[in-house]
Amino acid sequence: MSRRKPLSTIVSESLTERITSGEWAPGAQLPTEAELGEEFQVSRTVVREAIARLRSAGLVVPQQGRGVFVSEAPQPQSFSISEEVLQTLPETIALLELRLSVEVEAAGLCAERRTDAEAAAIRALMEQVDAQRADPAAVPIHYDYDFHLQIAKGSRNELMLGFLDYLRPLIVMRFQLGHIVLPELKDAYYARIHSEHDRIVAAIEAGDPLAAREAMRTHLANSLERVRAFAAAAAKGTRGPQPVAPQAARDLIAGFPPGRRQ
């Protein structure tokens, strides 16, 4: 059964359709956050996330004190970070730290308790997720979350699974993979993530809880360090919602072969 799209995705897709179809012409002002929230029956936080997606795509431009307007001439976007992302980075890091503490044990329990069918399903999902290798600008940084939920399911601990499922909308859609991975580095990045995933799955298949915990700890610690490094680069490279230099993004992942802690 396919998982429902996040509310912010549903809203952003609807707004994008209005712009690309010409319903909202270049220069038109978007409704306010309150008006959009009422229309879609969602919170202002969801609306902000949806608008941030449109901004990243170059479809809208905010004007201080006036509102958000459809771009006159959308341009391909260089590497940049929005004010919304900057504001959520500290909380995202805290959520990742919390997630790490739960998922390491979930991986160990999965290695102990999973059935052969579940181990096969985890590998199949990993291969499916890792084969996509989508444009980093088009996917959330935690695009592999379903893979992690499958491992939690194999732990046979419903509270762990429920907790991680609860965290999903809080953590997955915070910012895009393109914030830390430039297009020319995406193949190396995806190869390294696949290597980390494969170590986790191999330990689960072998029924080795210690190796599963260590592999999961390495994978999530790497993810956490990437976000921490990104936050540090953003703090040094911005004054308010200014772009982070592309070199800062390149430095986050360049020179690290698959499987090595960064």
C-alpha positions in Angstrom: 0.0 0.0 0.0 1.5 3.4 -1.0 2.0 6.0 1.7 0.1 9.2 1.5 2.0 12.2 0.3 3.0 14.8 3.0 0.5 17.7 3.2 3.2 20.2 2.2 3.8 18.2 -1.0 0.1 18.1 -1.8 -0.2 21.9 -1.3 3.0 22.7 -3.3 1.9 20.5 -6.2 -1.5 22.3 -6.3 0.1 25.7 -6.2 2.7 24.7 -8.8 -0.2 23.6 -11.1 -1.9 27.0 -10.8 1.3 28.8 -11.8 2.3 26.5 -14.7 -1.2 26.4 -16.0 -1.3 30.2 -16.2 -4.1 30.6 -13.6 -1.6 32.7 -11.6 0.3 34.9 -14.1 3.8 36.2 -13.6 3.8 39.0 -11.0 0.5 37.8 -9.4 0.4 37.8 -5.6 -0.3 34.5 -3.8 -2.9 34.4 -1.2 -1.7 34.9 2.4 -0.6 31.9 4.6 -3.8 32.2 6.5 -5.9 32.1 3.3 -4.0 29.1 1.9 -4.2 27.3 5.2 -8.0 27.8 5.3 -8.3 26.7 1.7 -6.3 23.5 2.1 -7.3 22.9 5.7 -3.7 22.8 6.9 -1.5 24.6 9.4 0.6 27.7 8.5 3.7 25.5 9.0 2.6 23.2 6.1 1.9 26.3 3.9 5.3 27.7 4.7 7.0 24.4 3.7 4.9 24.3 0.5 5.9 27.9 -0.4 9.6 27.1 0.4 9.4 24.4 -2.3 8.1 26.9 -4.8 10.8 29.3 -3.9 13.5 26.6 -4.3 12.1 25.9 -7.8 12.2 29.5 -8.7 8.5 29.8 -9.2 7.8 32.5 -6.6 9.6 35.4 -5.0 8.9 36.8 -1.5 8.9 40.6 -1.1 9.5 41.9 2.3 6.4 43.4 3.9 4.3 42.7 0.8 3.9 39.0 0.3 4.9 36.3 -2.1 4.6 36.8 -5.9 4.8 34.6 -8.9 8.2 35.0 -10.5 8.3 37.2 -13.6 11.0 35.0 -15.3 11.8 31.8 -13.4 15.5 31.0 -13.5 17.3 27.8 -12.8 18.3 27.9 -9.2 21.9 27.8 -8.0 22.7 26.1 -4.7 20.9 28.1 -2.0 19.3 27.8 1.4 16.0 29.4 2.3 15.3 31.2 5.6 12.8 28.5 6.5 15.5 25.9 6.3 18.0 27.9 8.3 15.4 28.3 11.0 14.7 24.5 11.2 18.3 23.3 11.1 18.8 23.2 14.9 15.6 21.3 15.5 16.4 18.9 12.6 19.8 18.1 14.2 18.0 17.4 17.6 15.5 15.1 15.8 18.4 13.3 14.1 20.1 12.8 17.5 16.9 11.4 18.9 16.3 9.2 15.9 19.8 7.8 16.1 19.3 6.6 19.6 16.2 4.6 18.7 17.2 3.3 15.3 20.5 1.8 16.4 18.7 -0.5 18.8 15.9 -1.2 16.3 18.5 -2.5 13.9 19.9 -4.8 16.5 16.5 -6.2 17.4 15.7 -6.6 13.8 18.8 -8.7 13.2 17.7 -10.9 16.2 14.0 -11.2 15.4 13.4 -10.8 11.6 12.1 -13.6 9.5 13.8 -14.7 6.3 10.9 -13.1 4.4 11.4 -9.8 6.3 15.1 -9.8 5.6 14.4 -10.3 1.9 11.8 -7.5 1.9 14.3 -5.1 3.6 17.0 -5.9 0.9 14.4 -5.5 -1.9 13.3 -2.2 -0.6 16.9 -1.0 -0.1 17.7 -1.9 -3.7 14.6 -0.1 -4.9 15.3 3.0 -3.0 19.0 3.1 -3.8 18.4 2.5 -7.5 16.4 5.7 -8.0 19.3 8.2 -7.8 17.1 11.1 -8.4 18.1 14.7 -8.9 19.1 15.9 -5.4 17.1 19.0 -5.8 13.9 16.9 -6.3 14.1 14.7 -3.2 14.2 15.2 0.6 17.5 14.5 2.3 15.9 11.5 4.2 14.6 9.9 1.0 15.4 6.5 2.5 13.1 6.8 5.4 10.8 3.9 4.3 13.8 1.6 4.3 14.5 2.6 7.9 10.8 2.1 8.9 11.0 -1.4 7.4 13.9 -2.3 9.7 12.0 -0.9 12.7 9.1 -3.1 11.7 11.4 -6.1 11.8 12.4 -5.2 15.3 9.0 -6.5 16.5 8.8 -3.4 18.8 5.6 -1.6 17.9 6.6 1.4 20.0 9.8 1.9 18.1 8.0 1.6 14.8 5.2 4.0 15.9 7.7 6.5 17.3 9.7 6.6 14.1 6.5 6.8 12.0 5.5 9.8 14.1 8.8 11.5 13.4 8.5 11.1 9.7 6.6 14.3 8.8 8.8 16.2 11.3 12.1 15.3 9.8 11.8 14.0 6.2 10.6 17.2 4.5 12.7 19.7 6.3 15.1 20.3 3.4 16.2 18.8 0.1 19.2 16.6 -0.6 20.3 19.3 -3.0 21.2 21.5 -0.1 24.2 19.3 0.6 24.7 17.4 -2.7 25.6 19.2 -5.9 24.4 17.6 -9.1 28.0 16.6 -10.2 28.6 14.8 -6.9 25.3 12.9 -6.7 26.6 9.6 -8.1 29.4 9.4 -5.5 26.9 10.4 -2.8 24.3 7.8 -3.7 27.1 5.1 -4.0 28.3 5.8 -0.5 24.8 5.7 0.9 24.2 2.4 -0.8 27.4 1.1 0.7 26.2 2.1 4.2 22.7 0.6 3.6 24.2 -2.6 2.4 26.3 -3.0 5.5 23.1 -2.7 7.6 21.2 -5.2 5.5 24.1 -7.7 5.4 24.2 -7.7 9.2 20.5 -8.2 9.5 20.6 -11.0 7.0 23.4 -12.6 9.0 21.5 -12.3 12.2 24.3 -10.3 13.8 22.8 -7.7 16.1 26.1 -6.2 17.1 27.1 -5.6 13.5 23.7 -4.3 12.7 23.8 -1.8 15.5 27.3 -0.6 14.5 26.3 -0.3 10.8 23.2 1.7 11.6 25.1 3.9 14.1 27.7 4.7 11.4 25.0 5.4 8.8 23.0 7.8 11.0 26.1 9.4 12.5 27.3 10.2 9.0 23.9 11.7 8.2 24.0 13.7 11.4 27.5 15.0 10.7 26.5 16.0 7.2 23.7 18.1 8.6 25.9 19.6 11.3 28.5 20.5 8.7 25.9 22.0 6.5 24.6 24.1 9.5 28.2 25.3 10.2 28.7 26.2 6.5 25.4 28.0 6.4 26.3 30.0 9.6 29.6 31.0 8.1 28.4 31.6 4.6 25.2 33.5 5.2 23.8 36.7 6.7 20.1 36.0 6.9 18.6 34.0 4.0 21.5 34.4 1.6 22.9 31.5 -0.5 25.5 29.2 0.8 28.4 29.1 -1.6 28.4 26.0 -3.8 32.0 25.1 -2.7 30.6 24.7 0.9 28.2 22.1 -0.3 31.0 20.4 -2.4 33.3 20.3 0.6 30.7 18.3 2.6 30.9 15.2 0.5 34.0 15.5 -1.7 36.9 13.2 -0.9 35.0 10.6 1.1 35.0 7.1 -0.4 31.9 4.9 0.2 31.7 3.7 3.8 34.0 6.2 5.3 32.8 8.4 8.2 32.8 12.0 7.2 
